[in-house]
């Protein structure tokens, strides 16, 4: 009997080794068994288990990737729809402001709606053109400044040790 349990150790089955006297002691047998097992069979069982575990892992990773892609696709669709709604609302708000301005200018021109509409259109297009010019001018200036700063520190100083011949006179050649 094993201490602490009510189970008894089963007797080792007889084997050809036991009859020939070449049997190893039971302390060397795996799991206390006296029977000999084919090591290749155990290896094949372990490989089958690893194959099953790897298949399960790959399947789980595939499901995870599909879930992530579905989430990204849903967020992209929501972003696009949100932008469409935002731009539509913005365009409608601008339209309402321009219609109000046009009506106010028409009142100034003795109920001549065409004059209010014309002046409102010209003012709006002028504003859009000025904003586009200012925005692109700012972006190009910033880009030019960054390029100049990036190359300014590479340029050797006048009289610096190891300065090349062309750079000494500012020609850069």
C-alpha positions in Angstrom: 0.0 0.0 0.0 1.1 3.5 -0.7 0.9 5.7 2.3 -1.9 8.2 2.4 -4.1 6.3 -0.2 -6.2 3.2 -0.2 -4.9 2.0 -3.5 -2.4 -0.8 -3.9 0.2 -0.9 -6.6 -0.7 -3.5 -9.3 1.6 -6.3 -9.7 3.9 -6.1 -12.7 2.8 -8.4 -15.5 5.2 -11.0 -16.6 7.4 -10.2 -19.6 10.1 -12.0 -21.5 12.6 -9.9 -19.7 11.3 -11.1 -16.3 11.7 -14.7 -17.3 15.3 -14.1 -18.6 16.3 -12.1 -15.5 17.1 -9.0 -17.4 14.2 -6.9 -16.1 15.1 -3.5 -14.7 13.9 -2.7 -11.2 10.5 -1.1 -11.0 11.9 2.2 -9.9 13.3 2.7 -13.4 10.1 1.9 -15.2 8.0 4.9 -16.3 4.9 5.5 -14.1 5.8 2.5 -12.0 4.8 0.1 -14.8 6.9 -3.0 -15.4 5.6 -3.5 -18.9 7.8 -2.3 -21.8 6.4 0.3 -24.2 7.5 1.1 -27.6 9.3 4.5 -27.4 8.4 5.2 -31.0 4.7 4.7 -30.2 5.0 7.3 -27.4 6.8 9.6 -29.7 4.1 9.2 -32.3 1.4 9.9 -29.7 3.3 13.0 -28.6 3.6 14.2 -32.2 -0.1 13.6 -32.7 -0.8 15.7 -29.6 1.5 18.4 -30.9 -0.1 18.3 -34.3 -3.6 18.7 -32.7 -2.4 21.5 -30.5 -0.7 23.3 -33.4 -3.9 22.9 -35.5 -6.0 24.3 -32.6 -3.5 27.3 -32.2 -3.5 28.1 -36.0 -7.3 27.9 -36.0 -7.6 30.2 -33.1 -5.1 32.7 -34.6 -7.1 32.6 -37.9 -10.3 33.4 -36.0 -8.5 36.2 -34.1 -7.2 37.7 -37.4 -10.7 37.5 -39.0 -12.2 39.2 -35.9 -9.6 42.0 -36.1 -10.1 42.5 -39.8 -13.9 42.6 -39.3 -13.4 45.2 -36.6 -11.1 47.3 -38.8 -13.6 47.1 -41.7 -16.5 48.1 -39.4 -14.5 51.1 -38.1 -13.5 52.1 -41.6 -17.1 52.0 -42.8 -18.2 54.0 -39.7 -15.5 56.5 -40.3 -16.5 57.0 -44.0 -20.2 57.3 -43.1 -19.4 59.7 -40.3 -17.4 61.9 -42.7 -20.3 61.9 -45.2 -22.7 63.0 -42.5 -20.3 65.6 -41.2 -19.6 67.1 -44.6 -23.3 67.0 -45.5 -24.2 68.8 -42.3 -21.4 71.3 -42.9 -22.5 72.0 -46.4 -26.1 72.5 -45.3 -25.0 74.9 -42.6 -22.9 76.9 -45.1 -25.8 76.9 -47.5 -28.2 78.2 -44.8 -25.7 81.0 -43.9 -25.2 82.0 -47.5 -29.0 82.0 -48.2 -29.5 84.2 -45.1 -26.7 86.6 -46.3 -28.1 86.6 -49.8 -31.5 87.5 -48.5 -30.1 90.3 -46.3 -28.1 91.7 -49.3 -31.2 91.5 -51.5 -33.1 93.7 -49.0 -30.3 96.2 -49.3 -30.7 96.2 -53.1 -34.4 97.0 -53.0 -35.7 93.4 -53.2 -33.4 92.4 -56.1 -32.7 88.8 -55.2 -30.3 88.3 -58.1 -28.0 91.0 -56.8 -27.9 89.5 -53.3 -27.2 86.0 -54.7 -24.5 87.4 -57.0 -22.7 89.3 -54.3 -23.0 86.4 -51.9 -21.5 84.0 -54.4 -18.6 86.4 -55.2 -17.9 86.9 -51.6 -18.0 83.2 -50.8 -15.7 82.2 -53.7 -13.3 85.0 -52.8 -13.2 83.7 -49.2 -12.6 80.1 -50.3 -9.9 81.2 -52.7 -8.1 83.3 -50.1 -8.3 80.5 -47.6 -6.9 78.0 -50.1 -4.0 80.3 -51.0 -3.2 81.0 -47.4 -3.2 77.3 -46.5 -1.1 76.2 -49.4 1.3 79.1 -48.9 1.7 78.1 -45.3 2.3 74.5 -46.1 4.9 75.3 -48.8 6.7 77.8 -46.6 6.9 75.3 -43.8 8.2 72.6 -46.2 10.9 75.0 -47.6 12.0 76.0 -44.1 12.3 72.3 -43.0 14.4 71.4 -46.1 16.6 74.5 -45.5 17.2 73.5 -41.9 17.9 69.9 -42.8 20.7 70.9 -45.2 22.0 74.0 -43.3 23.8 71.9 -40.7 25.4 69.7 -43.4 27.1 72.7 -45.0 30.7 73.2 -43.8 31.4 76.6 -42.2 33.8 79.0 -43.8 37.3 78.2 -42.7 36.3 75.0 -40.9 38.9 72.3 -40.8 38.4 69.9 -43.7 36.0 72.2 -45.6 35.9 71.4 -49.3 37.1 73.9 -51.9 33.8 74.8 -53.4 32.0 75.3 -50.1 34.6 77.8 -48.8 33.4 80.4 -51.3 29.7 79.5 -51.0 29.4 78.0 -54.5 28.6 74.5 -53.3 30.5 72.9 -56.2 
